Amino acid sequence: MKKKILVVEDSKLVHRMYDLMLRPHEIVHCYDGQEALQTLTNHADAQLILLDLNMPRMSGLEFLAHIKQDPVFSKIPVVIVSTEGKEEDTQRGLDAGAAAYIAKPFQREDIVDVIRQLT
């Protein structure tokens, strides 16, 4: 079943990978946390957010803190997908409200499995 997924990631290459890996889902692209906050107002029906941590203007953890305070957006599951794969980074993301944490580089199956579990 087709899902609407908000991708918050500063790498254009990773956005292209998501486009290829996640067909036929609807992908909404954002390149930093500030843009994602603005975009969410028009895409409050997103069923999942794939979130990078290290981005310009607003980091992934800052973005996550903002949406977890919003009663509408706080219900959208957030999956952190980051090169910051140390155990303490993973725990910090989960403590901040992420539903899952996937370390880069990742396999298509990692993303597909988490979409299936969380949506």
N, CA, C and O atoms as a GROMACS GRO file, in nm:
protein
  476
    1MET      N    1   0.084  -0.118   0.000
    1MET     CA    2   0.000   0.000   0.000
    1MET      C    3   0.088   0.125   0.000
    1MET      O    4   0.188   0.131   0.072
    2LYS      N    5   0.052   0.222  -0.080
    2LYS     CA    6   0.130   0.344  -0.096
    2LYS      C    7   0.122   0.431   0.029
    2LYS      O    8   0.013   0.458   0.079
    3LYS      N    9   0.237   0.475   0.078
    3LYS     CA   10   0.247   0.560   0.196
    3LYS      C   11   0.305   0.696   0.157
    3LYS      O   12   0.376   0.707   0.057
    4LYS      N   13   0.273   0.798   0.237
    4LYS     CA   14   0.337   0.929   0.219
    4LYS      C   15   0.448   0.939   0.322
    4LYS      O   16   0.424   0.930   0.443
    5ILE      N   17   0.570   0.958   0.273
    5ILE     CA   18   0.689   0.959   0.359
    5ILE      C   19   0.762   1.091   0.340
    5ILE      O   20   0.796   1.130   0.229
    6LEU      N   21   0.785   1.161   0.451
    6LEU     CA   22   0.861   1.285   0.450
    6LEU      C   23   1.007   1.250   0.474
    6LEU      O   24   1.041   1.189   0.575
    7VAL      N   25   1.093   1.287   0.380
    7VAL     CA   26   1.237   1.262   0.392
    7VAL      C   27   1.305   1.395   0.426
    7VAL      O   28   1.296   1.491   0.350
    8VAL      N   29   1.373   1.399   0.540
    8VAL     CA   30   1.444   1.518   0.585
    8VAL      C   31   1.592   1.483   0.585
    8VAL      O   32   1.641   1.414   0.674
    9GLU      N   33   1.662   1.531   0.484
    9GLU     CA   34   1.799   1.487   0.455
    9GLU      C   35   1.867   1.593   0.370
    9GLU      O   36   1.807   1.642   0.274
   10ASP      N   37   1.991   1.630   0.403
   10ASP     CA   38   2.058   1.735   0.326
   10ASP      C   39   2.132   1.683   0.203
   10ASP      O   40   2.177   1.764   0.122
   11SER      N   41   2.145   1.553   0.186
   11SER     CA   42   2.217   1.497   0.071
   11SER      C   43   2.122   1.468  -0.045
   11SER      O   44   2.029   1.388  -0.031
   12LYS      N   45   2.146   1.533  -0.158
   12LYS     CA   46   2.063   1.507  -0.277
   12LYS      C   47   2.079   1.363  -0.324
   12LYS      O   48   1.984   1.303  -0.374
   13LEU      N   49   2.198   1.308  -0.309
   13LEU     CA   50   2.222   1.169  -0.348
   13LEU      C   51   2.133   1.074  -0.267
   13LEU      O   52   2.074   0.981  -0.322
   14VAL      N   53   2.124   1.096  -0.137
   14VAL     CA   54   2.040   1.011  -0.052
   14VAL      C   55   1.893   1.026  -0.090
   14VAL      O   56   1.818   0.929  -0.088
   15HIS      N   57   1.851   1.148  -0.126
   15HIS     CA   58   1.713   1.167  -0.173
   15HIS      C   59   1.687   1.083  -0.298
   15HIS      O   60   1.581   1.021  -0.309
   16ARG      N   61   1.782   1.081  -0.391
   16ARG     CA   62   1.765   1.000  -0.512
   16ARG      C   63   1.757   0.852  -0.477
   16ARG      O   64   1.680   0.777  -0.536
   17MET      N   65   1.839   0.810  -0.380
   17MET     CA   66   1.834   0.669  -0.337
   17MET      C   67   1.697   0.634  -0.281
   17MET      O   68   1.642   0.528  -0.312
   18TYR      N   69   1.642   0.723  -0.198
   18TYR     CA   70   1.507   0.698  -0.143
   18TYR      C   71   1.404   0.690  -0.256
   18TYR      O   72   1.316   0.603  -0.253
   19ASP      N   73   1.414   0.779  -0.355
   19ASP     CA   74   1.320   0.774  -0.468
   19ASP      C   75   1.323   0.638  -0.535
   19ASP      O   76   1.218   0.583  -0.570
   20LEU      N   77   1.442   0.583  -0.554
   20LEU     CA   78   1.455   0.453  -0.620
   20LEU      C   79   1.412   0.338  -0.529
   20LEU      O   80   1.343   0.246  -0.572
   21MET      N   81   1.452   0.345  -0.404
   21MET     CA   82   1.426   0.235  -0.310
   21MET      C   83   1.280   0.226  -0.267
   21MET      O   84   1.230   0.117  -0.236
   22LEU      N   85   1.212   0.339  -0.264
   22LEU     CA   86   1.081   0.342  -0.201
   22LEU      C   87   0.965   0.357  -0.298
   22LEU      O   88   0.856   0.401  -0.258
   23ARG      N   89   0.986   0.322  -0.423
   23ARG     CA   90   0.873   0.318  -0.513
   23ARG      C   91   0.778   0.212  -0.466
   23ARG      O   92   0.827   0.107  -0.423
   24PRO      N   93   0.649   0.227  -0.468
   24PRO     CA   94   0.567   0.333  -0.524
   24PRO      C   95   0.523   0.438  -0.421
   24PRO      O   96   0.428   0.512  -0.447
   25HIS      N   97   0.589   0.445  -0.306
   25HIS     CA   98   0.547   0.541  -0.204
   25HIS      C   99   0.562   0.685  -0.253
   25HIS      O  100   0.643   0.713  -0.341
   26GLU      N  101   0.484   0.774  -0.194
   26GLU     CA  102   0.494   0.917  -0.224
   26GLU      C  103   0.600   0.976  -0.131
   26GLU      O  104   0.586   0.973  -0.009
   27ILE      N  105   0.704   1.030  -0.190
   27ILE     CA  106   0.814   1.087  -0.113
   27ILE      C  107   0.805   1.240  -0.119
   27ILE      O  108   0.796   1.299  -0.226
   28VAL      N  109   0.806   1.302  -0.001
   28VAL     CA  110   0.808   1.448   0.010
   28VAL      C  111   0.948   1.484   0.058
   28VAL      O  112   0.992   1.441   0.165
   29HIS      N  113   1.018   1.564  -0.022
   29HIS     CA  114   1.160   1.593   0.003
   29HIS      C  115   1.179   1.724   0.078
   29HIS      O  116   1.121   1.827   0.042
   30CYS      N  117   1.263   1.720   0.184
   30CYS     CA  118   1.306   1.839   0.258
   30CYS      C  119   1.456   1.826   0.282
   30CYS      O  120   1.507   1.716   0.302
   31TYR      N  121   1.525   1.940   0.280
   31TYR     CA  122   1.671   1.936   0.288
   31TYR      C  123   1.727   1.984   0.421
   31TYR      O  124   1.849   1.983   0.439
   32ASP      N  125   1.642   2.025   0.515
   32ASP     CA  126   1.684   2.055   0.651
   32ASP      C  127   1.561   2.062   0.740
   32ASP      O  128   1.448   2.058   0.692
   33GLY      N  129   1.584   2.073   0.870
   33GLY     CA  130   1.474   2.072   0.965
   33GLY      C  131   1.378   2.188   0.952
   33GLY      O  132   1.258   2.171   0.968
   34GLN      N  133   1.431   2.307   0.922
   34GLN     CA  134   1.343   2.425   0.906
   34GLN      C  135   1.247   2.405   0.790
   34GLN      O  136   1.127   2.429   0.802
   35GLU      N  137   1.302   2.361   0.676
   35GLU     CA  138   1.217   2.336   0.560
   35GLU      C  139   1.112   2.229   0.592
   35GLU      O  140   0.997   2.239   0.549
   36ALA      N  141   1.153   2.127   0.666
   36ALA     CA  142   1.061   2.018   0.700
   36ALA      C  143   0.946   2.068   0.788
   36ALA      O  144   0.832   2.026   0.769
   37LEU      N  145   0.975   2.156   0.884
   37LEU     CA  146   0.868   2.210   0.968
   37LEU      C  147   0.766   2.286   0.884
   37LEU      O  148   0.645   2.273   0.906
   38GLN      N  149   0.814   2.364   0.788
   38GLN     CA  150   0.724   2.438   0.701
   38GLN      C  151   0.645   2.343   0.610
   38GLN      O  152   0.526   2.362   0.588
   39THR      N  153   0.712   2.242   0.558
   39THR     CA  154   0.650   2.148   0.466
   39THR      C  155   0.544   2.063   0.535
   39THR      O  156   0.442   2.030   0.475
   40LEU      N  157   0.568   2.029   0.660
   40LEU     CA  158   0.472   1.946   0.733
   40LEU      C  159   0.334   2.009   0.743
   40LEU      O  160   0.234   1.937   0.748
   41THR      N  161   0.327   2.140   0.745
   41THR     CA  162   0.196   2.204   0.755
   41THR      C  163   0.108   2.169   0.635
   41THR      O  164  -0.014   2.164   0.647
   42ASN      N  165   0.170   2.144   0.519
   42ASN     CA  166   0.096   2.105   0.399
   42ASN      C  167   0.088   1.954   0.382
   42ASN      O  168   0.017   1.904   0.294
   43HIS      N  169   0.162   1.881   0.466
   43HIS     CA  170   0.166   1.734   0.452
   43HIS      C  171   0.149   1.669   0.589
   43HIS      O  172   0.221   1.576   0.623
   44ALA      N  173   0.052   1.718   0.666
   44ALA     CA  174   0.026   1.663   0.799
   44ALA      C  175  -0.023   1.519   0.791
   44ALA      O  176  -0.030   1.450   0.893
   45ASP      N  177  -0.058   1.473   0.670
   45ASP     CA  178  -0.102   1.335   0.651
   45ASP      C  179   0.015   1.240   0.625
   45ASP      O  180  -0.007   1.123   0.594
   46ALA      N  181   0.139   1.289   0.637
   46ALA     CA  182   0.255   1.201   0.621
   46ALA      C  183   0.243   1.087   0.722
   46ALA      O  184   0.204   1.107   0.836
   47GLN      N  185   0.279   0.967   0.676
   47GLN     CA  186   0.265   0.850   0.762
   47GLN      C  187   0.396   0.810   0.828
   47GLN      O  188   0.397   0.726   0.919
   48LEU      N  189   0.508   0.870   0.782
   48LEU     CA  190   0.639   0.837   0.837
   48LEU      C  191   0.735   0.949   0.801
   48LEU      O  192   0.722   1.012   0.696
   49ILE      N  193   0.833   0.973   0.889
   49ILE     CA  194   0.938   1.070   0.860
   49ILE      C  195   1.072   0.997   0.870
   49ILE      O  196   1.102   0.935   0.971
   50LEU      N  197   1.152   1.006   0.763
   50LEU     CA  198   1.289   0.956   0.764
   50LEU      C  199   1.379   1.077   0.786
   50LEU      O  200   1.380   1.170   0.705
   51LEU      N  201   1.456   1.077   0.895
   51LEU     CA  202   1.523   1.197   0.943
   51LEU      C  203   1.673   1.178   0.959
   51LEU      O  204   1.717   1.089   1.032
   52ASP      N  205   1.750   1.262   0.891
   52ASP     CA  206   1.894   1.268   0.911
   52ASP      C  207   1.920   1.354   1.035
   52ASP      O  208   1.835   1.434   1.073
   53LEU      N  209   2.035   1.338   1.098
   53LEU     CA  210   2.067   1.419   1.216
   53LEU      C  211   2.148   1.543   1.181
   53LEU      O  212   2.119   1.652   1.230
   54ASN      N  213   2.249   1.527   1.098
   54ASN     CA  214   2.342   1.637   1.069
   54ASN      C  215   2.300   1.712   0.944
   54ASN      O  216   2.322   1.668   0.831
   55MET      N  217   2.238   1.830   0.967
   55MET     CA  218   2.190   1.913   0.856
   55MET      C  219   2.213   2.060   0.889
   55MET      O  220   2.223   2.096   1.006
   56PRO      N  221   2.220   2.144   0.786
   56PRO     CA  222   2.234   2.288   0.811
   56PRO      C  223   2.103   2.347   0.864
   56PRO      O  224   1.997   2.285   0.854
   57ARG      N  225   2.110   2.465   0.918
   57ARG     CA  226   1.998   2.546   0.968
   57ARG      C  227   1.926   2.486   1.089
   57ARG      O  228   1.908   2.556   1.189
   58MET      N  229   1.886   2.360   1.084
   58MET     CA  230   1.822   2.296   1.198
   58MET      C  231   1.854   2.147   1.193
   58MET      O  232   1.824   2.080   1.094
   59SER      N  233   1.915   2.096   1.299
   59SER     CA  234   1.954   1.955   1.303
   59SER      C  235   1.831   1.864   1.316
   59SER      O  236   1.721   1.910   1.344
   60GLY      N  237   1.854   1.737   1.295
   60GLY     CA  238   1.747   1.640   1.309
   60GLY      C  239   1.690   1.634   1.450
   60GLY      O  240   1.569   1.624   1.468
   61LEU      N  241   1.777   1.642   1.551
   61LEU     CA  242   1.729   1.638   1.689
   61LEU      C  243   1.648   1.762   1.723
   61LEU      O  244   1.550   1.754   1.797
   62GLU      N  245   1.688   1.878   1.671
   62GLU     CA  246   1.609   2.001   1.693
   62GLU      C  247   1.471   1.987   1.627
   62GLU      O  248   1.370   2.022   1.688
   63PHE      N  249   1.469   1.937   1.504
   63PHE     CA  250   1.343   1.915   1.433
   63PHE      C  251   1.254   1.818   1.513
   63PHE      O  252   1.135   1.843   1.531
   64LEU      N  253   1.313   1.709   1.560
   64LEU     CA  254   1.238   1.609   1.635
   64LEU      C  255   1.178   1.670   1.762
   64LEU      O  256   1.063   1.642   1.796
   65ALA      N  257   1.254   1.753   1.831
   65ALA     CA  258   1.203   1.820   1.952
   65ALA      C  259   1.082   1.907   1.919
   65ALA      O  260   0.986   1.910   1.995
   66HIS      N  261   1.087   1.979   1.806
   66HIS     CA  262   0.975   2.065   1.765
   66HIS      C  263   0.849   1.983   1.738
   66HIS      O  264   0.742   2.016   1.787
   67ILE      N  265   0.863   1.876   1.659
   67ILE     CA  266   0.740   1.804   1.622
   67ILE      C  267   0.684   1.724   1.739
   67ILE      O  268   0.563   1.701   1.745
   68LYS      N  269   0.767   1.681   1.831
   68LYS     CA  270   0.717   1.606   1.947
   68LYS      C  271   0.635   1.695   2.040
   68LYS      O  272   0.560   1.644   2.123
   69GLN      N  273   0.649   1.826   2.028
   69GLN     CA  274   0.570   1.920   2.107
   69GLN      C  275   0.438   1.956   2.039
   69GLN      O  276   0.352   2.020   2.101
   70ASP      N  277   0.419   1.916   1.914
   70ASP     CA  278   0.300   1.950   1.838
   70ASP      C  279   0.202   1.832   1.843
   70ASP      O  280   0.239   1.721   1.804
   71PRO      N  281   0.078   1.854   1.890
   71PRO     CA  282  -0.016   1.742   1.903
   71PRO      C  283  -0.050   1.673   1.771
   71PRO      O  284  -0.080   1.554   1.771
   72VAL      N  285  -0.045   1.744   1.660
   72VAL     CA  286  -0.075   1.683   1.530
   72VAL      C  287   0.044   1.602   1.480
   72VAL      O  288   0.029   1.486   1.442
   73PHE      N  289   0.161   1.664   1.478
   73PHE     CA  290   0.279   1.600   1.419
   73PHE      C  291   0.344   1.497   1.510
   73PHE      O  292   0.415   1.409   1.462
   74SER      N  293   0.321   1.506   1.640
   74SER     CA  294   0.388   1.415   1.734
   74SER      C  295   0.348   1.270   1.714
   74SER      O  296   0.418   1.179   1.759
   75LYS      N  297   0.237   1.247   1.647
   75LYS     CA  298   0.189   1.110   1.625
   75LYS      C  299   0.255   1.043   1.504
   75LYS      O  300   0.242   0.922   1.486
   76ILE      N  301   0.325   1.120   1.421
   76ILE     CA  302   0.390   1.064   1.303
   76ILE      C  303   0.518   0.994   1.347
   76ILE      O  304   0.604   1.057   1.409
   77PRO      N  305   0.534   0.864   1.316
   77PRO     CA  306   0.657   0.795   1.355
   77PRO      C  307   0.778   0.854   1.282
   77PRO      O  308   0.772   0.882   1.162
   78VAL      N  309   0.887   0.871   1.356
   78VAL     CA  310   1.011   0.925   1.301
   78VAL      C  311   1.119   0.818   1.309
   78VAL      O  312   1.141   0.758   1.414
   79VAL      N  313   1.186   0.796   1.196
   79VAL     CA  314   1.298   0.703   1.191
   79VAL      C  315   1.423   0.785   1.162
   79VAL      O  316   1.433   0.849   1.057
   80ILE      N  317   1.517   0.783   1.254
   80ILE     CA  318   1.644   0.851   1.230
   80ILE      C  319   1.730   0.761   1.142
   80ILE      O  320   1.747   0.643   1.170
   81VAL      N  321   1.783   0.820   1.036
   81VAL     CA  322   1.874   0.750   0.946
   81VAL      C  323   2.000   0.835   0.939
   81VAL      O  324   2.001   0.942   0.878
   82SER      N  325   2.107   0.788   1.002
   82SER     CA  326   2.223   0.874   1.021
   82SER      C  327   2.354   0.796   1.020
   82SER      O  328   2.358   0.676   1.047
   83THR      N  329   2.460   0.868   0.987
   83THR     CA  330   2.594   0.810   0.997
   83THR      C  331   2.639   0.804   1.142
   83THR      O  332   2.735   0.735   1.175
   84GLU      N  333   2.570   0.876   1.229
   84GLU     CA  334   2.602   0.875   1.373
   84GLU      C  335   2.546   0.745   1.431
   84GLU      O  336   2.436   0.744   1.485
   85GLY      N  337   2.622   0.638   1.420
   85GLY     CA  338   2.570   0.507   1.456
   85GLY      C  339   2.618   0.451   1.588
   85GLY      O  340   2.593   0.334   1.618
   86LYS      N  341   2.688   0.530   1.668
   86LYS     CA  342   2.734   0.480   1.798
   86LYS      C  343   2.613   0.459   1.890
   86LYS      O  344   2.508   0.522   1.874
   87GLU      N  345   2.631   0.370   1.986
   87GLU     CA  346   2.520   0.335   2.074
   87GLU      C  347   2.461   0.456   2.145
   87GLU      O  348   2.339   0.466   2.159
   88GLU      N  349   2.546   0.550   2.189
   88GLU     CA  350   2.494   0.668   2.260
   88GLU      C  351   2.416   0.759   2.164
   88GLU      O  352   2.320   0.824   2.207
   89ASP      N  353   2.455   0.764   2.037
   89ASP     CA  354   2.379   0.843   1.938
   89ASP      C  355   2.241   0.782   1.916
   89ASP      O  356   2.140   0.852   1.911
   90THR      N  357   2.239   0.650   1.904
   90THR     CA  358   2.113   0.580   1.886
   90THR      C  359   2.022   0.605   2.006
   90THR      O  360   1.904   0.637   1.990
   91GLN      N  361   2.076   0.592   2.125
   91GLN     CA  362   1.995   0.610   2.246
   91GLN      C  363   1.944   0.753   2.256
   91GLN      O  364   1.829   0.775   2.296
   92ARG      N  365   2.028   0.850   2.221
   92ARG     CA  366   1.986   0.991   2.226
   92ARG      C  367   1.868   1.014   2.132
   92ARG      O  368   1.773   1.084   2.167
   93GLY      N  369   1.874   0.957   2.012
   93GLY     CA  370   1.764   0.971   1.916
   93GLY      C  371   1.636   0.906   1.965
   93GLY      O  372   1.528   0.964   1.951
   94LEU      N  373   1.646   0.786   2.021
   94LEU     CA  374   1.529   0.717   2.072
   94LEU      C  375   1.471   0.791   2.193
   94LEU      O  376   1.349   0.801   2.207
   95ASP      N  377   1.558   0.842   2.279
   95ASP     CA  378   1.512   0.919   2.395
   95ASP      C  379   1.440   1.046   2.352
   95ASP      O  380   1.349   1.093   2.421
   96ALA      N  381   1.480   1.103   2.238
   96ALA     CA  382   1.418   1.226   2.187
   96ALA      C  383   1.282   1.199   2.123
   96ALA      O  384   1.209   1.293   2.092
   97GLY      N  385   1.248   1.071   2.104
   97GLY     CA  386   1.115   1.040   2.052
   97GLY      C  387   1.113   0.965   1.920
   97GLY      O  388   1.005   0.938   1.868
   98ALA      N  389   1.229   0.930   1.865
   98ALA     CA  390   1.230   0.854   1.741
   98ALA      C  391   1.176   0.714   1.766
   98ALA      O  392   1.197   0.656   1.872
   99ALA      N  393   1.106   0.661   1.667
   99ALA     CA  394   1.050   0.526   1.677
   99ALA      C  395   1.153   0.419   1.644
   99ALA      O  396   1.141   0.305   1.688
  100ALA      N  397   1.254   0.457   1.564
  100ALA     CA  398   1.359   0.362   1.524
  100ALA      C  399   1.481   0.441   1.480
  100ALA      O  400   1.475   0.562   1.457
  101TYR      N  401   1.593   0.370   1.468
  101TYR     CA  402   1.720   0.432   1.430
  101TYR      C  403   1.790   0.336   1.334
  101TYR      O  404   1.811   0.219   1.366
  102ILE      N  405   1.824   0.386   1.216
  102ILE     CA  406   1.895   0.307   1.116
  102ILE      C  407   2.026   0.378   1.086
  102ILE      O  408   2.028   0.497   1.056
  103ALA      N  409   2.137   0.303   1.095
  103ALA     CA  410   2.268   0.361   1.067
  103ALA      C  411   2.297   0.355   0.917
  103ALA      O  412   2.266   0.256   0.850
  104LYS      N  413   2.358   0.463   0.866
  104LYS     CA  414   2.406   0.464   0.727
  104LYS      C  415   2.543   0.399   0.726
  104LYS      O  416   2.616   0.413   0.824
  105PRO      N  417   2.580   0.330   0.621
  105PRO     CA  418   2.498   0.297   0.504
  105PRO      C  419   2.396   0.189   0.541
  105PRO      O  420   2.419   0.107   0.629
  106PHE      N  421   2.283   0.192   0.471
  106PHE     CA  422   2.175   0.100   0.500
  106PHE      C  423   2.138   0.025   0.373
  106PHE      O  424   2.174   0.064   0.262
  107GLN      N  425   2.066  -0.083   0.392
  107GLN     CA  426   2.013  -0.162   0.281
  107GLN      C  427   1.867  -0.125   0.259
  107GLN      O  428   1.800  -0.081   0.352
  108ARG      N  429   1.818  -0.144   0.140
  108ARG     CA  430   1.677  -0.117   0.109
  108ARG      C  431   1.586  -0.191   0.206
  108ARG      O  432   1.485  -0.136   0.252
  109GLU      N  433   1.620  -0.316   0.238
  109GLU     CA  434   1.536  -0.396   0.326
  109GLU      C  435   1.522  -0.332   0.465
  109GLU      O  436   1.416  -0.343   0.527
  110ASP      N  437   1.627  -0.265   0.513
  110ASP     CA  438   1.620  -0.198   0.644
  110ASP      C  439   1.508  -0.095   0.645
  110ASP      O  440   1.429  -0.089   0.739
  111ILE      N  441   1.502  -0.014   0.540
  111ILE     CA  442   1.402   0.092   0.530
  111ILE      C  443   1.263   0.032   0.507
  111ILE      O  444   1.167   0.072   0.572
  112VAL      N  445   1.253  -0.063   0.416
  112VAL     CA  446   1.123  -0.124   0.385
  112VAL      C  447   1.066  -0.193   0.508
  112VAL      O  448   0.946  -0.183   0.535
  113ASP      N  449   1.150  -0.263   0.584
  113ASP     CA  450   1.103  -0.332   0.705
  113ASP      C  451   1.048  -0.233   0.807
  113ASP      O  452   0.943  -0.257   0.867
  114VAL      N  453   1.118  -0.122   0.828
  114VAL     CA  454   1.074  -0.025   0.928
  114VAL      C  455   0.945   0.044   0.882
  114VAL      O  456   0.860   0.075   0.965
  115ILE      N  457   0.930   0.069   0.754
  115ILE     CA  458   0.805   0.127   0.702
  115ILE      C  459   0.690   0.029   0.729
  115ILE      O  460   0.582   0.069   0.773
  116ARG      N  461   0.714  -0.098   0.703
  116ARG     CA  462   0.610  -0.199   0.725
  116ARG      C  463   0.573  -0.207   0.873
  116ARG      O  464   0.455  -0.222   0.906
  117GLN      N  465   0.671  -0.198   0.961
  117GLN     CA  466   0.644  -0.210   1.105
  117GLN      C  467   0.572  -0.088   1.162
  117GLN      O  468   0.488  -0.101   1.251
  118LEU      N  469   0.604   0.031   1.112
  118LEU     CA  470   0.557   0.154   1.176
  118LEU      C  471   0.436   0.218   1.109
  118LEU      O  472   0.377   0.311   1.166
  119THR      N  473   0.396   0.172   0.992
  119THR     CA  474   0.283   0.236   0.926
  119THR      C  475   0.170   0.137   0.903
  119THR      O  476   0.066   0.174   0.848
   0.00000   0.00000   0.00000
